[in-house]
Amino acid sequence: MAACFCSARSTSGSLFLLGSVHLGRSELYGFGPAVEEAYATSDELVVEVDLSLLSEQEIVAQSARYLVLPDGRMLRDELMPETWAKLEAYFRDRGAAITVVERLKPWAVSTVIAVMEFQAAGMKEEYGIDRYFIDDAAEARRPIRGLETLQSQLEALDGLSPRVQELMLEDALARTIDDPGTLVTAWEEGDEEWLTRQLFGPLEENPEFEEFYQAIFFRRNLEMTAQLAELVRDGRRR
């Protein structure tokens, strides 16, 4: 496997970075000797969020107040008519009830659509790369460190302006013509050029996405990088 694997060394400790996909298929787990050795010789697993600390009920409880529109508001009233029409068509074409999302915020619905597309392509959260390593580390009692919390991630998404949230939803609907399996294949093959185009394409096409990229990618990456720079000082391998 040549996907997104690198190591960083200092005079103190070592960091090994593996890019992740959150939904996948079971055959993704042939990681290759470089990844297997890095993981086997590491003192601690570092992830975005350590989900082993939370039960499914706790995840649902923490998420609910960020996902649902307040004061009884309805999604239809938050969107432009054309966006709502596209959303209705999406659920109708897939034989699903739009009622499951009619009280959710637009950013949350964009996530629902992405998950639905991955699941329709046969991919599951239980086969996500981060989930695999978290479960393995928890079973082996290997220390796990989360750089963020579920709450901080939800707050970042929930803090986006209504306009940007609708853009996210429009983008999710536009991407339904793509095969999610292509993304996973590009990850497996380490196709950085394709992944970069997919990741930054919306921003290049529409500057209004700047707010989204600053909140969800750029600022978060800087904050997590700063934490990793501190961690490497203690001489341990991660």
CYANA upper distance limits for C-alpha pairs under 8 A (distance plus 0.5 A):
  1 MET  CA     30 GLY  CA      8.32
  1 MET  CA     31 PHE  CA      6.45
  1 MET  CA     32 GLY  CA      6.20
  1 MET  CA    188 GLU  CA      6.53
  1 MET  CA    189 GLU  CA      6.92
  1 MET  CA    190 GLY  CA      7.92
  2 ALA  CA    188 GLU  CA      7.25
  2 ALA  CA    189 GLU  CA      6.20
  2 ALA  CA    190 GLY  CA      5.39
  3 ALA  CA     18 LEU  CA      8.27
  3 ALA  CA     19 GLY  CA      7.71
  3 ALA  CA    187 TRP  CA      5.94
  3 ALA  CA    188 GLU  CA      5.89
  3 ALA  CA    189 GLU  CA      6.18
  3 ALA  CA    190 GLY  CA      4.05
  3 ALA  CA    191 ASP  CA      7.70
  3 ALA  CA    192 GLU  CA      8.49
  4 CYS  CA     17 LEU  CA      7.97
  4 CYS  CA     18 LEU  CA      6.09
  4 CYS  CA     19 GLY  CA      5.56
  4 CYS  CA    187 TRP  CA      7.98
  4 CYS  CA    190 GLY  CA      6.52
  4 CYS  CA    192 GLU  CA      8.28
  5 PHE  CA     16 PHE  CA      7.84
  5 PHE  CA     17 LEU  CA      6.16
  5 PHE  CA     18 LEU  CA      5.21
  5 PHE  CA     19 GLY  CA      7.22
  5 PHE  CA     35 VAL  CA      7.88
  6 CYS  CA     16 PHE  CA      6.36
  6 CYS  CA     17 LEU  CA      5.89
  6 CYS  CA     18 LEU  CA      7.39
  7 SER  CA     14 SER  CA      7.74
  7 SER  CA     15 LEU  CA      6.16
  7 SER  CA     16 PHE  CA      4.73
  7 SER  CA     17 LEU  CA      6.53
  8 ALA  CA     14 SER  CA      6.34
  8 ALA  CA     15 LEU  CA      5.57
  8 ALA  CA     16 PHE  CA      6.73
  8 ALA  CA     17 LEU  CA      8.46
  9 ARG  CA     13 GLY  CA      6.77
  9 ARG  CA     14 SER  CA      5.02
  9 ARG  CA     15 LEU  CA      6.82
 10 SER  CA     14 SER  CA      6.82
 10 SER  CA    232 VAL  CA      7.74
 11 THR  CA    235 GLY  CA      8.30
 12 SER  CA    232 VAL  CA      6.74
 12 SER  CA    233 ARG  CA      5.72
 12 SER  CA    234 ASP  CA      6.65
 12 SER  CA    235 GLY  CA      4.69
 12 SER  CA    236 ARG  CA      7.95
 13 GLY  CA    232 VAL  CA      5.30
 13 GLY  CA    233 ARG  CA      6.64
 13 GLY  CA    234 ASP  CA      6.83
 13 GLY  CA    235 GLY  CA      4.22
 13 GLY  CA    236 ARG  CA      5.36
 13 GLY  CA    237 ARG  CA      6.15
 14 SER  CA    232 VAL  CA      6.75
 14 SER  CA    235 GLY  CA      7.71
 14 SER  CA    236 ARG  CA      7.04
 14 SER  CA    237 ARG  CA      5.25
 14 SER  CA    238 ARG  CA      6.78
 15 LEU  CA    232 VAL  CA      7.49
 15 LEU  CA    237 ARG  CA      6.55
 15 LEU  CA    238 ARG  CA      5.49
 16 PHE  CA     38 ALA  CA      7.14
 16 PHE  CA    237 ARG  CA      8.48
 16 PHE  CA    238 ARG  CA      6.64
 18 LEU  CA     35 VAL  CA      8.36
 20 SER  CA    128 GLY  CA      8.10
 20 SER  CA    129 ILE  CA      6.00
 20 SER  CA    130 ASP  CA      6.70
 21 VAL  CA    128 GLY  CA      6.29
 21 VAL  CA    129 ILE  CA      6.25
 21 VAL  CA    130 ASP  CA      7.78
 21 VAL  CA    184 VAL  CA      7.87
 21 VAL  CA    187 TRP  CA      8.39
 22 HIS  CA    125 GLU  CA      6.68
 22 HIS  CA    127 TYR  CA      8.28
 22 HIS  CA    128 GLY  CA      4.82
 22 HIS  CA    129 ILE  CA      6.66
 22 HIS  CA    130 ASP  CA      6.99
 22 HIS  CA    131 ARG  CA      7.95
 23 LEU  CA    118 PHE  CA      7.56
 23 LEU  CA    123 MET  CA      6.25
 23 LEU  CA    124 LYS  CA      5.51
 23 LEU  CA    125 GLU  CA      4.89
 23 LEU  CA    126 GLU  CA      7.63
 23 LEU  CA    127 TYR  CA      6.44
 23 LEU  CA    128 GLY  CA      4.75
 23 LEU  CA    129 ILE  CA      7.97
 24 GLY  CA     28 LEU  CA      7.45
 24 GLY  CA    123 MET  CA      5.22
 24 GLY  CA    124 LYS  CA      6.00
 24 GLY  CA    125 GLU  CA      7.11
 24 GLY  CA    126 GLU  CA      8.24
 24 GLY  CA    127 TYR  CA      5.36
 24 GLY  CA    128 GLY  CA      5.39
 24 GLY  CA    129 ILE  CA      7.77
 24 GLY  CA    184 VAL  CA      7.68
 25 ARG  CA    122 GLY  CA      7.71
 25 ARG  CA    123 MET  CA      5.67
 25 ARG  CA    124 LYS  CA      6.94
 25 ARG  CA    127 TYR  CA      5.80
 25 ARG  CA    128 GLY  CA      7.93
 26 SER  CA    127 TYR  CA      6.13
 28 LEU  CA    127 TYR  CA      8.34
 28 LEU  CA    129 ILE  CA      8.44
 28 LEU  CA    188 GLU  CA      8.07
 29 TYR  CA    129 ILE  CA      8.38
 31 PHE  CA     35 VAL  CA      6.40
 31 PHE  CA     36 GLU  CA      7.00
 32 GLY  CA     36 GLU  CA      6.71
 33 PRO  CA     37 GLU  CA      6.34
 34 ALA  CA     38 ALA  CA      6.70
 35 VAL  CA     39 TYR  CA      6.65
 36 GLU  CA     40 ALA  CA      6.49
 37 GLU  CA     41 THR  CA      6.54
 38 ALA  CA     42 SER  CA      6.65
 39 TYR  CA     45 LEU  CA      8.37
 39 TYR  CA    238 ARG  CA      8.27
 41 THR  CA    237 ARG  CA      7.83
 42 SER  CA    236 ARG  CA      8.14
 42 SER  CA    237 ARG  CA      5.18
 42 SER  CA    238 ARG  CA      5.37
 43 ASP  CA    142 ARG  CA      7.82
 43 ASP  CA    143 PRO  CA      7.79
 43 ASP  CA    236 ARG  CA      6.73
 43 ASP  CA    237 ARG  CA      5.74
 43 ASP  CA    238 ARG  CA      6.30
 44 GLU  CA    142 ARG  CA      6.73
 44 GLU  CA    143 PRO  CA      5.45
 44 GLU  CA    144 ILE  CA      6.29
 44 GLU  CA    145 ARG  CA      7.73
 44 GLU  CA    236 ARG  CA      8.46
 44 GLU  CA    237 ARG  CA      7.32
 44 GLU  CA    238 ARG  CA      5.58
 45 LEU  CA    133 PHE  CA      8.36
 45 LEU  CA    134 ILE  CA      8.20
 45 LEU  CA    137 ALA  CA      7.64
 45 LEU  CA    142 ARG  CA      7.73
 45 LEU  CA    143 PRO  CA      6.76
 45 LEU  CA    144 ILE  CA      5.25
 45 LEU  CA    145 ARG  CA      6.71
 45 LEU  CA    238 ARG  CA      6.35
 46 VAL  CA    144 ILE  CA      6.32
 46 VAL  CA    145 ARG  CA      5.25
 46 VAL  CA    146 GLY  CA      6.37
 46 VAL  CA    147 LEU  CA      7.63
 46 VAL  CA    238 ARG  CA      7.17
 47 VAL  CA    130 ASP  CA      7.72
 47 VAL  CA    144 ILE  CA      7.97
 47 VAL  CA    145 ARG  CA      6.80
 47 VAL  CA    146 GLY  CA      5.53
 47 VAL  CA    147 LEU  CA      6.79
 48 GLU  CA    146 GLY  CA      5.76
 48 GLU  CA    147 LEU  CA      5.55
 48 GLU  CA    148 GLU  CA      5.90
 48 GLU  CA    149 THR  CA      8.06
 49 VAL  CA    145 ARG  CA      8.37
 49 VAL  CA    146 GLY  CA      5.07
 49 VAL  CA    147 LEU  CA      6.80
 49 VAL  CA    148 GLU  CA      5.80
 49 VAL  CA    149 THR  CA      5.86
 49 VAL  CA    150 LEU  CA      6.81
 50 ASP  CA     54 LEU  CA      8.47
 50 ASP  CA    134 ILE  CA      7.65
 50 ASP  CA    144 ILE  CA      7.29
 50 ASP  CA    145 ARG  CA      7.04
 50 ASP  CA    146 GLY  CA      5.41
 50 ASP  CA    149 THR  CA      8.09
 51 LEU  CA     55 SER  CA      8.37
 51 LEU  CA    134 ILE  CA      8.02
 52 SER  CA    134 ILE  CA      7.25
 52 SER  CA    135 ASP  CA      7.70
 52 SER  CA    138 ALA  CA      7.49
 54 LEU  CA     58 GLU  CA      6.22
 54 LEU  CA     59 ILE  CA      6.73
 55 SER  CA     59 ILE  CA      6.78
 56 GLU  CA     60 VAL  CA      6.76
 57 GLN  CA     61 ALA  CA      6.60
 58 GLU  CA     62 GLN  CA      6.54
 59 ILE  CA     63 SER  CA      6.55
 59 ILE  CA    150 LEU  CA      8.42
 60 VAL  CA     64 ALA  CA      6.49
 61 ALA  CA     65 ARG  CA      8.21
 62 GLN  CA     66 TYR  CA      8.39
 62 GLN  CA    150 LEU  CA      8.33
 62 GLN  CA    151 GLN  CA      7.49
 63 SER  CA     67 LEU  CA      6.68
 63 SER  CA    151 GLN  CA      8.16
 63 SER  CA    154 LEU  CA      7.67
 64 ALA  CA     68 VAL  CA      6.69
 66 TYR  CA    154 LEU  CA      7.06
 66 TYR  CA    155 GLU  CA      7.87
 66 TYR  CA    158 ASP  CA      6.77
 67 LEU  CA    104 LEU  CA      6.08
 67 LEU  CA    105 LYS  CA      6.27
 67 LEU  CA    108 ALA  CA      6.29
 67 LEU  CA    158 ASP  CA      8.29
 68 VAL  CA    103 ARG  CA      6.28
 68 VAL  CA    104 LEU  CA      4.96
 68 VAL  CA    105 LYS  CA      6.29
 69 LEU  CA     73 ARG  CA      6.22
 69 LEU  CA     74 MET  CA      7.44
 69 LEU  CA     75 LEU  CA      8.01
 69 LEU  CA    103 ARG  CA      6.24
 69 LEU  CA    104 LEU  CA      6.00
 69 LEU  CA    105 LYS  CA      5.94
 72 GLY  CA    103 ARG  CA      8.17
 73 ARG  CA     77 ASP  CA      7.88
 73 ARG  CA    103 ARG  CA      7.34
 74 MET  CA     78 GLU  CA      7.42
 74 MET  CA    102 GLU  CA      6.40
 74 MET  CA    103 ARG  CA      5.59
 74 MET  CA    104 LEU  CA      8.12
 75 LEU  CA     79 LEU  CA      7.13
 75 LEU  CA    101 VAL  CA      8.15
 75 LEU  CA    102 GLU  CA      5.59
 75 LEU  CA    103 ARG  CA      6.03
 75 LEU  CA    104 LEU  CA      6.76
 75 LEU  CA    105 LYS  CA      7.02
 75 LEU  CA    106 PRO  CA      7.63
 76 ARG  CA     81 PRO  CA      8.31
 76 ARG  CA     84 TRP  CA      6.61
 76 ARG  CA    102 GLU  CA      7.45
 78 GLU  CA    106 PRO  CA      8.44
 78 GLU  CA    162 PRO  CA      8.49
 79 LEU  CA     83 THR  CA      6.68
 79 LEU  CA     84 TRP  CA      6.59
 79 LEU  CA    166 GLU  CA      7.28
 80 MET  CA     84 TRP  CA      6.90
 81 PRO  CA     85 ALA  CA      6.66
 82 GLU  CA     86 LYS  CA      6.80
 83 THR  CA     87 LEU  CA      6.75
 83 THR  CA    166 GLU  CA      8.48
 83 THR  CA    170 GLU  CA      7.19
 84 TRP  CA     88 GLU  CA      6.64
 85 ALA  CA     89 ALA  CA      6.71
 86 LYS  CA     90 TYR  CA      6.65
 86 LYS  CA    173 LEU  CA      8.01
 87 LEU  CA     91 PHE  CA      6.92
 87 LEU  CA    173 LEU  CA      7.83
 88 GLU  CA     92 ARG  CA      6.56
 88 GLU  CA     98 ILE  CA      7.18
 89 ALA  CA     93 ASP  CA      6.42
 90 TYR  CA     94 ARG  CA      6.92
 90 TYR  CA    173 LEU  CA      8.06
 91 PHE  CA     95 GLY  CA      6.63
 91 PHE  CA     96 ALA  CA      5.53
 91 PHE  CA     97 ALA  CA      6.78
 91 PHE  CA     98 ILE  CA      6.33
 92 ARG  CA     96 ALA  CA      6.63
 92 ARG  CA     97 ALA  CA      7.83
 92 ARG  CA     98 ILE  CA      8.35
 98 ILE  CA    102 GLU  CA      6.80
 99 THR  CA    103 ARG  CA      8.33
101 VAL  CA    109 VAL  CA      6.88
104 LEU  CA    108 ALA  CA      6.72
104 LEU  CA    109 VAL  CA      6.88
105 LYS  CA    109 VAL  CA      6.93
105 LYS  CA    165 GLN  CA      8.48
106 PRO  CA    110 SER  CA      6.83
106 PRO  CA    162 PRO  CA      8.39
106 PRO  CA    165 GLN  CA      5.90
106 PRO  CA    166 GLU  CA      6.26
106 PRO  CA    168 MET  CA      8.06
106 PRO  CA    169 LEU  CA      6.53
107 TRP  CA    111 THR  CA      7.09
107 TRP  CA    157 LEU  CA      7.45
107 TRP  CA    158 ASP  CA      7.95
107 TRP  CA    165 GLN  CA      5.39
107 TRP  CA    166 GLU  CA      7.60
107 TRP  CA    168 MET  CA      6.75
107 TRP  CA    169 LEU  CA      6.87
108 ALA  CA    112 VAL  CA      6.85
109 VAL  CA    113 ILE  CA      6.70
109 VAL  CA    169 LEU  CA      7.21
110 SER  CA    114 ALA  CA      6.85
110 SER  CA    168 MET  CA      6.66
110 SER  CA    169 LEU  CA      5.06
110 SER  CA    170 GLU  CA      8.43
110 SER  CA    172 ALA  CA      5.98
110 SER  CA    173 LEU  CA      8.18
111 THR  CA    115 VAL  CA      6.74
111 THR  CA    172 ALA  CA      8.35
112 VAL  CA    116 MET  CA      6.61
113 ILE  CA    117 GLU  CA      6.70
113 ILE  CA    172 ALA  CA      7.08
113 ILE  CA    173 LEU  CA      7.87
114 ALA  CA    118 PHE  CA      6.86
114 ALA  CA    172 ALA  CA      7.00
115 VAL  CA    119 GLN  CA      6.55
116 MET  CA    120 ALA  CA      6.53
117 GLU  CA    121 ALA  CA      6.87
117 GLU  CA    176 THR  CA      7.32
117 GLU  CA    180 PRO  CA      7.37
118 PHE  CA    122 GLY  CA      7.09
118 PHE  CA    123 MET  CA      5.86
118 PHE  CA    124 LYS  CA      7.82
118 PHE  CA    180 PRO  CA      6.22
118 PHE  CA    181 GLY  CA      8.24
119 GLN  CA    123 MET  CA      5.33
119 GLN  CA    124 LYS  CA      6.43
121 ALA  CA    179 ASP  CA      8.01
121 ALA  CA    180 PRO  CA      7.15
121 ALA  CA    181 GLY  CA      7.23
123 MET  CA    127 TYR  CA      7.87
124 LYS  CA    128 GLY  CA      7.45
125 GLU  CA    131 ARG  CA      7.98
126 GLU  CA    131 ARG  CA      6.86
126 GLU  CA    132 TYR  CA      7.86
127 TYR  CA    131 ARG  CA      7.30
127 TYR  CA    132 TYR  CA      6.98
128 GLY  CA    132 TYR  CA      6.74
129 ILE  CA    133 PHE  CA      7.02
130 ASP  CA    134 ILE  CA      6.56
131 ARG  CA    135 ASP  CA      6.48
132 TYR  CA    136 ASP  CA      6.66
133 PHE  CA    137 ALA  CA      6.44
134 ILE  CA    138 ALA  CA      6.51
134 ILE  CA    144 ILE  CA      7.91
135 ASP  CA    139 GLU  CA      6.65
136 ASP  CA    140 ALA  CA      6.65
137 ALA  CA    141 ARG  CA      6.31
137 ALA  CA    142 ARG  CA      5.28
137 ALA  CA    143 PRO  CA      7.50
137 ALA  CA    144 ILE  CA      7.51
138 ALA  CA    142 ARG  CA      6.64
138 ALA  CA    143 PRO  CA      8.08
138 ALA  CA    144 ILE  CA      8.03
147 LEU  CA    224 MET  CA      6.76
147 LEU  CA    227 GLN  CA      7.76
148 GLU  CA    152 SER  CA      6.91
148 GLU  CA    153 GLN  CA      7.66
148 GLU  CA    224 MET  CA      8.49
149 THR  CA    153 GLN  CA      6.96
150 LEU  CA    154 LEU  CA      6.72
151 GLN  CA    155 GLU  CA      6.55
152 SER  CA    156 ALA  CA      6.76
153 GLN  CA    157 LEU  CA      7.06
154 LEU  CA    158 ASP  CA      6.43
155 GLU  CA    159 GLY  CA      6.34
156 ALA  CA    160 LEU  CA      7.51
156 ALA  CA    215 ALA  CA      6.75
156 ALA  CA    216 ILE  CA      7.17
157 LEU  CA    215 ALA  CA      8.25
157 LEU  CA    216 ILE  CA      7.74
160 LEU  CA    164 VAL  CA      6.78
160 LEU  CA    165 GLN  CA      6.84
160 LEU  CA    211 GLU  CA      7.83
160 LEU  CA    212 PHE  CA      7.34
160 LEU  CA    215 ALA  CA      8.40
161 SER  CA    165 GLN  CA      6.75
162 PRO  CA    166 GLU  CA      6.76
163 ARG  CA    167 LEU  CA      6.82
164 VAL  CA    168 MET  CA      6.71
164 VAL  CA    208 GLU  CA      7.64
164 VAL  CA    209 PHE  CA      7.09
164 VAL  CA    211 GLU  CA      7.80
164 VAL  CA    212 PHE  CA      7.27
165 GLN  CA    169 LEU  CA      6.92
166 GLU  CA    170 GLU  CA      6.67
167 LEU  CA    171 ASP  CA      6.55
167 LEU  CA    209 PHE  CA      8.07
168 MET  CA    172 ALA  CA      6.67
169 LEU  CA    173 LEU  CA      6.76
170 GLU  CA    174 ALA  CA      6.67
171 ASP  CA    175 ARG  CA      6.69
171 ASP  CA    202 PRO  CA      8.29
172 ALA  CA    176 THR  CA      7.18
178 ASP  CA    182 THR  CA      8.39
179 ASP  CA    183 LEU  CA      8.08
180 PRO  CA    184 VAL  CA      7.28
181 GLY  CA    185 THR  CA      6.57
182 THR  CA    186 ALA  CA      6.62
183 LEU  CA    187 TRP  CA      6.75
183 LEU  CA    195 LEU  CA      7.82
184 VAL  CA    188 GLU  CA      6.71
185 THR  CA    189 GLU  CA      6.66
186 ALA  CA    190 GLY  CA      6.38
186 ALA  CA    191 ASP  CA      5.49
186 ALA  CA    192 GLU  CA      8.20
186 ALA  CA    194 TRP  CA      7.56
186 ALA  CA    195 LEU  CA      7.34
187 TRP  CA    191 ASP  CA      6.89
187 TRP  CA    192 GLU  CA      8.45
187 TRP  CA    195 LEU  CA      8.05
191 ASP  CA    195 LEU  CA      6.81
192 GLU  CA    196 THR  CA      6.41
193 GLU  CA    197 ARG  CA      6.82
194 TRP  CA    198 GLN  CA      6.78
195 LEU  CA    199 LEU  CA      6.52
196 THR  CA    200 PHE  CA      6.49
196 THR  CA    201 GLY  CA      8.32
197 ARG  CA    201 GLY  CA      5.73
198 GLN  CA    202 PRO  CA      8.36
200 PHE  CA    204 GLU  CA      6.87
201 GLY  CA    205 GLU  CA      6.67
202 PRO  CA    206 ASN  CA      6.44
202 PRO  CA    209 PHE  CA      7.41
203 LEU  CA    207 PRO  CA      6.06
203 LEU  CA    208 GLU  CA      7.90
203 LEU  CA    209 PHE  CA      5.75
203 LEU  CA    210 GLU  CA      6.88
203 LEU  CA    213 TYR  CA      8.10
209 PHE  CA    213 TYR  CA      6.87
210 GLU  CA    214 GLN  CA      6.52
211 GLU  CA    215 ALA  CA      6.71
212 PHE  CA    216 ILE  CA      6.35
212 PHE  CA    217 PHE  CA      8.31
213 TYR  CA    217 PHE  CA      5.62
213 TYR  CA    218 PHE  CA      6.70
214 GLN  CA    218 PHE  CA      5.30
214 GLN  CA    219 ARG  CA      6.16
215 ALA  CA    219 ARG  CA      6.25
215 ALA  CA    220 ARG  CA      7.28
216 ILE  CA    220 ARG  CA      6.64
217 PHE  CA    221 ASN  CA      6.31
218 PHE  CA    222 LEU  CA      6.84
219 ARG  CA    223 GLU  CA      6.73
220 ARG  CA    224 MET  CA      6.59
221 ASN  CA    225 THR  CA      6.42
222 LEU  CA    226 ALA  CA      6.70
223 GLU  CA    227 GLN  CA      7.02
224 MET  CA    228 LEU  CA      6.78
225 THR  CA    229 ALA  CA      6.63
226 ALA  CA    230 GLU  CA      7.01
227 GLN  CA    231 LEU  CA      6.80
228 LEU  CA    232 VAL  CA      6.75
229 ALA  CA    233 ARG  CA      7.69
232 VAL  CA    236 ARG  CA      7.30
232 VAL  CA    237 ARG  CA      8.32
